[in-house]
C-alpha cells in the first residue's frame, strides 16, 4: 500500500488469502497455475495497487472446462436437497466473511461500505433462497386425452453454465446465477470483470473449504480471470449450453450473436435507462429519498440507477429546487468513511464518459442545474471522483436515449399521465421503473399492460434496491433475461415432458387410427 492503511485493507487481504501474485483460474477445489499477462487491480478510492493476478489463457481455459464438464456428470446425480445443503454451507461461509468481503467490494469497486455489506447480504439471501428451492424444482401433472395414460413434466440440469459478470456488482450477480445453478444440478464457470478481479478470487477462497469438506467434484464452481477473449471462448463453446452475461447492451449483443449461432441459450442483463414518474399526488419527501438513493448510490453505476425524472408541471419547480438542495448535501469522498454517500467512479475512463455526456447535454440544448464537475486534489487525487449532476432535458435528446454509466439525472415535464407513460417508455431500454403517486387510478394505469414496459415496475419506491425473491431483469435492449427469485431457476434447467402408458393397448393421440393388423 502506498499510503497509511487507515481502513485495515491489508488485514482484509490477508484474511481473504489475497496476498502475493494470484493465479487467475480455479476449479473450485484447486487453483490452476495460469500463464497469461499480469492484471493489476487498483482502487478507484485512492489509486493504490490492491493486488496482482496472472490471467488465464486459452490453455488454462481448456483445463478448467474439461474439469467442469466432467464434474457435471457426477454433480447432477447428487439429490437436489443434498446440493442445497452445500449451498447452505456456502451461505454460512459468506456470513462469516461478510465484513471482510464487503470492505473489499467497497475498496476495489468504489461503492460505499454499507452498499458493499449489502451486496454480500444479497449473496447470503440468494443462498437461503436456493436452499429452499432445492426441495422444490416443481414440475406439473397434465391430464392425458388417452385412457390409462399419465402425463407430467420435469426439469433436469442443463449442464455447465457460463457466467460473465460486471464490475458494478462484482460478487452478487455471480451468486444469483451460481447458487441457483448449483441447486439445479449445473456447474458454473465464472468470468468476472477485469476491473474487479480480486473480489472474485476472494469468493473462490471463501467457498473452497466448503467444497473440499463436502467432497464436491473438482470443477463444480470454476473461475477464469482474463480479458474479453475468455468471454468469447465461453460464448462460442458448445460445451456450455447457457451463458448468463451482465453488462452493456453492446457487449450483450455480441454474446447473443455468438451463443445464438450455435443454438445455445443466453440470459442477458444489460443496460437500463430507468425513470420515475412524479405526479401531483406524490409524497415528495419520500420521493426525494428514493431519487437520491437511486441516482447517487453506487455513483450512478447500477443498471437500476435512476437516470430520468418525469415530473408533472404543477410540482416541477418545487421538486427541482428541493433536488438541487439535496444534491448539495451529498457527501462525496472515501466510501469506507462513515457518512459518505457517494464514492468514486470505477476508473478514469468512466470519468471521461461522464465528461463527454456533460458536453453532449449542453450541445443538444440541455441545461445543467447542478454538478458537471470532475473533482481533483486531496482525497480526490485518484481522479475518479465527480459531482452528481442534474440537467433539464427533452427526452428525445440522443444523450438521454443512451445509458451513461455515471451519476447524471435528467429532468423533464409532463401534463397528463398518458403523456408521462409515453415519455417513460420512449427509450430503447426497459429494466426498472417507478411512479410516486397516492392516486390509485394513476398507479394502476402505470402497472397495466398499457403502462410501464419494463421488467420491474414499482409504486412509491425507487428504481433501485430489488429483493432477491422477485425475478430480476428487463425488456427491449435490457435483454429479456430473468435472474434471482420467482421461477427464474427454470432457465438453468431443461424441461422434459413425460407420458406413461400403464394400459395394455396403444391408443394414439388425436384419435388417429393406425392398425397394422395381426
C-alpha positions in Angstrom: 0.0 0.0 0.0 1.4 3.5 -0.9 -0.3 5.3 1.9 -1.2 4.6 5.5 -3.6 1.7 5.7 -6.3 3.5 7.6 -9.1 1.1 6.8 -7.3 -2.2 7.5 -7.2 -3.3 3.9 -4.0 -5.3 4.4 -5.8 -7.4 7.1 -8.7 -7.9 4.8 -6.5 -9.2 2.0 -4.7 -11.5 4.4 -8.0 -12.8 5.8 -9.2 -13.5 2.3 -5.9 -15.1 1.2 -5.2 -12.4 -1.4 -1.5 -11.7 -0.7 1.1 -12.2 -3.4 0.5 -12.7 -7.1 -2.6 -14.8 -7.5 -3.3 -17.4 -10.2 -6.3 -16.4 -12.2 -8.1 -19.8 -12.6 -9.7 -22.2 -10.2 -11.8 -25.4 -10.4 -13.4 -24.5 -7.1 -11.4 -27.1 -5.2 -8.0 -26.4 -6.6 -6.2 -23.5 -8.2 -4.9 -23.8 -11.7 -1.5 -22.3 -12.5 -2.0 -19.6 -15.1 0.4 -18.3 -17.7 -1.2 -15.1 -19.0 -0.2 -11.4 -18.6 -0.3 -9.8 -15.1 -3.5 -8.0 -14.3 -3.2 -5.3 -11.6 -6.2 -4.2 -9.6 -6.1 -0.6 -8.4 -8.6 1.0 -6.0 -10.6 3.9 -7.5 -10.7 5.3 -4.0 -7.0 6.3 -3.7 -5.3 4.7 -6.8 -3.4 2.2 -4.7 -2.4 -1.2 -6.1 -4.5 -3.8 -4.3 -3.2 -6.9 -5.9 -2.0 -8.7 -9.0 -3.3 -11.7 -10.9 -1.7 -13.8 -13.6 -4.5 -14.1 -16.1 -5.9 -17.3 -17.6 -5.1 -18.2 -21.3 -6.9 -20.5 -23.7 -4.7 -23.3 -22.4 -5.9 -22.9 -18.8 -9.5 -22.3 -20.2 -9.4 -25.8 -21.7 -8.2 -27.3 -18.4 -11.0 -25.7 -16.5 -13.7 -26.6 -19.0 -12.6 -30.2 -19.1 -12.9 -30.3 -15.3 -16.3 -28.6 -15.4 -17.8 -31.0 -18.0 -16.5 -34.0 -16.1 -17.8 -32.7 -12.8 -21.3 -32.1 -14.2 -21.7 -35.8 -14.9 -21.3 -36.5 -11.2 -22.8 -33.4 -9.7 -26.2 -33.8 -11.5 -26.6 -37.3 -9.8 -26.5 -35.8 -6.3 -30.0 -35.2 -5.0 -31.1 -31.6 -5.1 -31.6 -31.3 -1.3 -28.0 -32.5 -0.8 -26.8 -29.9 -3.3 -28.9 -27.4 -1.3 -27.1 -28.3 1.9 -23.8 -27.4 0.3 -25.2 -24.1 -0.8 -26.4 -23.5 2.8 -22.8 -24.0 4.0 -21.6 -21.6 1.3 -24.1 -19.0 2.8 -22.7 -19.6 6.3 -19.1 -19.1 5.0 -20.3 -15.8 3.4 -21.8 -14.8 6.7 -18.5 -15.4 8.5 -16.7 -13.3 5.9 -19.3 -10.6 5.3 -17.3 -7.7 6.8 -14.1 -8.5 5.0 -15.7 -9.3 1.6 -17.9 -6.2 1.9 -14.9 -4.0 2.6 -13.0 -5.5 -0.3 -16.0 -4.9 -2.6 -16.1 -1.3 -1.5 -12.3 -0.8 -1.9 -12.0 -2.4 -5.3 -15.2 -1.2 -6.8 -15.7 2.2 -5.0 -19.3 1.8 -3.6 -19.8 2.9 -0.1 -19.2 0.4 2.6 -22.9 0.0 3.5 -23.5 -1.0 -0.1 -20.6 -3.4 0.0 -22.1 -5.1 3.0 -25.5 -5.1 1.3 -24.0 -6.8 -1.7 -22.7 -9.6 0.4 -26.0 -9.8 2.2 -27.6 -10.4 -1.3 -25.3 -13.3 -1.7 -26.4 -14.7 1.6 -30.0 -14.2 0.8 -29.8 -16.0 -2.5 -28.1 -18.9 -0.8 -31.1 -19.1 1.6 -33.5 -18.8 -1.3 -31.6 -21.6 -3.2 -31.6 -23.9 -0.2 -35.4 -23.8 -0.1 -35.6 -24.1 -3.8 -33.6 -27.3 -3.7 -36.6 -29.1 -2.2 -39.0 -27.8 -4.8 -38.0 -27.5 -8.5 -41.5 -28.4 -9.3 -42.9 -29.9 -12.5 -46.6 -30.2 -13.5 -49.0 -33.1 -14.0 -51.3 -32.8 -17.0 -54.5 -34.7 -17.9 -54.0 -37.1 -20.9 -56.7 -37.4 -23.5 -55.8 -41.1 -23.8 -57.2 -43.7 -21.3 -54.7 -45.3 -18.8 -52.1 -42.7 -19.6 -50.3 -40.2 -17.3 -48.6 -37.0 -18.4 -46.2 -34.8 -16.5 -43.2 -32.6 -17.0 -40.0 -32.4 -15.1 -36.8 -30.4 -15.1 -33.3 -31.6 -15.5 -29.9 -29.9 -15.1 -28.8 -28.2 -18.3 -25.1 -28.5 -18.0 -22.1 -26.1 -17.5 -23.3 -22.5 -17.2 -21.0 -19.6 -18.2 -21.4 -16.5 -16.0 -19.9 -13.2 -17.3 -20.4 -10.6 -14.6 -19.8 -6.8 -14.5 -17.8 -4.6 -12.2 -20.7 -2.7 -10.5 -22.0 -5.8 -8.6 -18.8 -7.8 -8.6 -20.0 -10.7 -6.5 -23.8 -10.6 -6.0 -24.7 -11.2 -9.7 -22.4 -14.2 -9.8 -24.1 -15.7 -6.7 -27.6 -15.1 -8.3 -26.5 -17.4 -11.1 -24.2 -19.8 -9.3 -26.3 -20.6 -6.3 -29.4 -21.3 -8.4 -27.3 -23.2 -11.0 -25.8 -25.4 -8.2 -29.1 -26.5 -6.7 -30.4 -27.1 -10.2 -27.5 -29.6 -10.7 -25.5 -27.4 -13.1 -21.8 -26.5 -12.8 -20.6 -22.9 -13.2 -17.7 -21.2 -15.0 -17.3 -17.6 -13.8 -15.6 -14.9 -15.9 -15.6 -11.7 -13.7 -14.9 -8.2 -14.8 -11.2 -7.4 -15.3 -12.0 -4.2 -13.3 -12.8 -6.1 -10.1 -10.9 -9.4 -10.2 -9.9 -9.6 -6.5 -13.4 -9.9 -5.2 -13.9 -12.9 -7.5 -10.7 -14.5 -6.2 -12.0 -13.8 -2.6 -15.2 -15.7 -3.3 -13.3 -18.7 -4.5 -11.1 -18.7 -1.4 -14.3 -18.5 0.7 -16.2 -21.4 -0.9 -13.2 -23.7 -1.5 -13.1 -25.1 2.1 -16.9 -25.8 1.8 -16.5 -27.7 -1.4 -13.5 -29.7 -0.1 -15.2 -30.6 3.1 -18.2 -32.0 1.2 -16.1 -33.8 -1.4 -17.7 -31.9 -4.2 -16.3 -32.9 -7.6 -13.5 -30.7 -8.9 -15.0 -28.4 -11.5 -18.4 -27.6 -10.0 -17.5 -23.9 -9.2 -14.9 -22.6 -11.7 -13.2 -19.2 -12.1 -11.4 -17.8 -15.1 -9.9 -14.3 -14.9 -8.9 -12.8 -18.2 -9.8 -10.3 -20.8 -12.6 -10.3 -23.4 -11.1 -13.4 -25.1 -12.2 -15.6 -22.2 -15.7 -14.2 -22.6 -15.5 -15.0 -26.3 -14.4 -18.6 -25.6 -17.3 -19.1 -23.2 -19.8 -17.6 -25.7 -18.6 -19.8 -28.6 -18.2 -23.0 -26.6 -20.8 -25.7 -27.5 -20.0 -27.4 -24.2 -21.7 -24.5 -22.4 -25.4 -24.6 -23.1 -26.2 -21.5 -21.2 -24.3 -18.2 -21.0 -25.5 -15.6 -18.4 -24.0 -12.2 -19.3 -24.3 -9.0 -17.3 -23.0 -5.7 -18.8 -23.6 -3.2 -21.5 -26.0 -3.7 -24.4 -23.1 -3.6 -26.8 -21.5 -6.5 -25.1 -24.7 -8.4 -24.7 -25.4 -8.2 -28.4 -22.1 -9.8 -29.2 -22.8 -12.6 -26.7 -26.3 -13.1 -28.0 -25.0 -13.5 -31.6 -22.2 -15.9 -30.6 -24.4 -18.1 -28.4 -27.4 -17.9 -30.9 -25.3 -19.1 -33.8 -24.6 -22.4 -32.0 -28.3 -22.5 -30.8 -27.3 -22.2 -27.2 -29.2 -20.2 -24.6 -28.3 -16.7 -23.3 -29.5 -14.9 -20.2 -28.9 -11.2 -20.7 -28.9 -8.5 -18.1 -27.9 -5.4 -20.0 -28.4 -1.6 -19.9 -31.1 0.4 -18.1 -32.4 3.9 -18.6 -34.7 3.9 -15.6 -37.3 6.6 -14.8 -39.5 7.8 -12.0 -42.8 9.5 -12.8 -43.8 12.0 -10.1 -47.4 13.0 -10.0 -49.2 15.9 -8.2 -50.3 13.3 -5.6 -46.8 12.1 -4.8 -45.3 12.1 -1.4 -42.3 14.3 -2.3 -40.4 13.9 0.9 -40.4 10.1 0.4 -39.7 10.5 -3.4 -36.6 12.7 -2.8 -35.0 10.0 -0.6 -35.7 7.4 -3.3 -34.3 9.6 -6.0 -31.1 10.3 -4.1 -30.5 6.6 -3.4 -31.4 5.7 -6.9 -29.4 8.3 -8.7 -26.4 8.9 -6.5 -25.9 5.4 -5.0 -23.0 3.4 -6.4 -22.1 6.8 -8.1 -24.8 6.1 -10.7 -23.2 2.8 -11.8 -26.1 0.5 -11.2 -28.1 -1.0 -14.0 -31.1 0.1 -12.0 -29.8 3.7 -11.4 -32.5 6.4 -11.6 -31.5 8.3 -14.7 -34.7 10.2 -15.6 -37.4 12.0 -13.7 -40.7 12.7 -15.4 -42.3 15.4 -13.3 -45.8 16.9 -13.5 -45.6 20.5 -14.5 -47.5 21.6 -11.3 -44.8 20.3 -9.0 -41.8 20.7 -11.3 -40.3 23.9 -9.9 -40.8 22.8 -6.3 -39.2 19.4 -6.8 -36.3 20.8 -8.9 -35.4 23.2 -6.1 -35.6 20.5 -3.5 -33.4 18.2 -5.5 -30.7 20.7 -6.1 -30.7 21.5 -2.3 -30.5 17.8 -1.5 -27.7 17.1 -4.0 -25.6 19.9 -2.4 -25.7 18.0 0.8 -24.4 14.7 -0.6 -21.1 13.9 1.0 -18.6 12.7 -1.7 -15.4 11.0 -0.8 -13.8 7.8 0.5 -16.6 5.3 0.6 -15.1 3.5 3.6 -15.6 6.6 5.7 -18.9 6.6 7.6 -21.3 9.2 6.4 -20.1 9.2 2.8 -23.0 8.8 0.4 -21.1 8.7 -2.9 -17.7 7.3 -3.7 -15.7 7.4 -7.0 -16.5 6.1 -10.4 -14.7 2.8 -11.3 -11.9 4.4 -13.3 -10.8 7.3 -15.4 -12.4 6.0 -18.5 -15.8 6.2 -16.6 -14.9 9.8 -15.7 -14.2 10.6 -19.3 -17.6 9.2 -20.3 -19.2 11.4 -17.6 -17.5 14.5 -19.0 -18.4 13.6 -22.6 -22.0 13.2 -21.6 -22.0 16.7 -20.0 -20.7 18.1 -23.2 -23.4 16.4 -25.2 -26.1 17.6 -22.8 -25.1 21.2 -23.4 -24.6 20.7 -27.1 -28.1 19.2 -27.6 -29.8 22.0 -25.7 -29.9 20.8 -22.1 -29.4 23.0 -19.1 -27.2 22.0 -16.2 -28.8 22.7 -12.8 -26.1 21.2 -10.6 -22.8 19.3 -10.8 -21.0 18.8 -14.1 -17.6 18.8 -12.4 -14.7 16.4 -12.0 -13.1 16.6 -8.5 -9.4 16.7 -8.0 -6.7 17.1 -5.4 -6.6 15.9 -1.8 -8.9 12.9 -1.1 -9.9 13.1 -4.8 -6.4 12.5 -6.1 -7.2 9.2 -7.8 -9.0 11.2 -10.5 -12.2 9.1 -10.2 -14.5 11.5 -8.3 -17.2 13.7 -9.8 -20.1 15.8 -8.7 -23.5 14.2 -9.2 -25.3 16.1 -11.9 -28.8 17.3 -12.6 -29.9 18.5 -16.0 -33.1 19.7 -17.6 -33.5 18.0 -21.0 -36.0 16.8 -23.5 -36.5 13.0 -23.6 -35.8 12.8 -27.3 -32.2 14.1 -26.9 -29.9 11.3 -28.1 -27.8 11.6 -24.9 -30.9 10.9 -22.9 -31.8 7.9 -25.0 -28.3 6.5 -24.3 -27.3 5.0 -20.9 -24.4 6.9 -19.4 -23.0 4.8 -16.5 -22.5 7.9 -14.2 -24.5 10.0 -11.7 -26.3 12.2 -14.2 -30.0 12.7 -13.6 -32.3 14.1 -16.3 -35.4 16.1 -15.6 -38.4 16.6 -17.9 -42.0 17.8 -17.6 -45.4 16.3 -18.4 -49.0 17.4 -18.4 -51.1 14.1 -18.4 -50.4 10.6 -17.0 -50.7 9.2 -20.5 -48.0 11.6 -21.7 -45.8 10.7 -18.8 -46.1 7.0 -19.6 -45.3 7.6 -23.2 -42.2 9.6 -22.3 -41.2 6.9 -19.9 -41.4 4.1 -22.5 -39.8 6.2 -25.2 -36.2 4.8 -24.7 -34.5 1.7 -26.1 -34.0 0.1 -22.6 -36.6 -1.5 -20.3 -35.2 -2.5 -17.0 -36.6 -0.7 -13.9 -39.3 1.9 -13.5 -41.3 3.7 -10.8 -44.2 6.0 -10.1 -44.8 8.1 -7.0 -48.4 8.8 -6.5 -51.2 8.2 -4.0 -53.8 8.2 -6.8 -54.8 4.6 -7.4 -56.0 5.4 -10.9 -52.6 6.6 -11.9 -50.7 3.8 -10.2 -52.9 1.1 -11.7 -52.5 2.5 -15.1 -48.8 2.5 -14.7 -48.8 -1.2 -13.8 -51.3 -2.2 -16.5 -50.4 -3.6 -19.9 -50.7 0.0 -21.2 -48.2 1.3 -18.6 -44.6 0.7 -17.9 -42.8 -1.5 -20.5 -40.1 -2.5 -18.1 -39.3 -5.8 -16.4 -39.6 -4.1 -13.0 -42.3 -1.6 -12.2 -42.6 -0.1 -8.7 -45.1 2.2 -6.9 -43.9 4.6 -4.2 -40.4 3.1 -4.1 -37.4 3.9 -6.3 -35.9 2.1 -9.2 -33.1 0.5 -7.2 -33.0 -2.0 -4.4 -34.6 -5.1 -5.8 -35.2 -8.0 -3.4 -33.9 -11.4 -4.4 -37.4 -13.0 -4.0 -38.6 -11.5 -7.3 -37.3 -12.2 -10.8 -34.8 -9.5 -11.8 -34.4 -8.4 -15.4 -35.9 -6.3 -18.2 -37.1 -6.0 -21.7 -36.0 -4.4 -25.0 -32.3 -3.6 -25.1 -32.0 -4.8 -21.5 -32.0 -8.3 -23.0 -35.1 -10.0 -21.7 -33.3 -12.2 -19.1 -34.5 -13.0 -15.6 -32.3 -13.9 -12.6 -32.7 -14.4 -8.9 -36.1 -15.2 -7.5 -39.6 -16.3 -8.6 -39.3 -19.1 -11.2 -36.0 -17.7 -12.7 -34.5 -21.1 -11.8 -36.2 -22.6 -14.9 -33.7 -21.0 -17.3 -30.9 -23.1 -15.6 -32.7 -26.4 -16.5 -34.1 -28.2 -19.4 -37.8 -29.1 -19.5 -38.9 -32.6 -20.3 -42.5 -33.8 -21.0 -43.2 -37.4 -20.0 -46.1 -39.7 -21.0 -46.6 -43.1 -19.4 -48.9 -45.7 -20.7 -50.0 -48.1 -17.9 -52.5 -50.0 -20.0 -52.2 -53.0 -22.4 -53.2 -51.2 -25.6 -51.7 -48.3 -27.6 -54.3 -45.6 -28.3 -52.9 -42.7 -30.3 -53.4 -39.0 -29.7 -56.0 -37.0 -31.7 -57.9 -40.3 -32.2 -55.6 -41.4 -35.1 -56.2 -45.0 -36.3 -53.0 -46.9 -37.4 -54.0 -50.5 -37.5 -51.2 -52.8 -38.9 -53.2 -56.0 -38.3 -52.2 -59.1 -36.5 
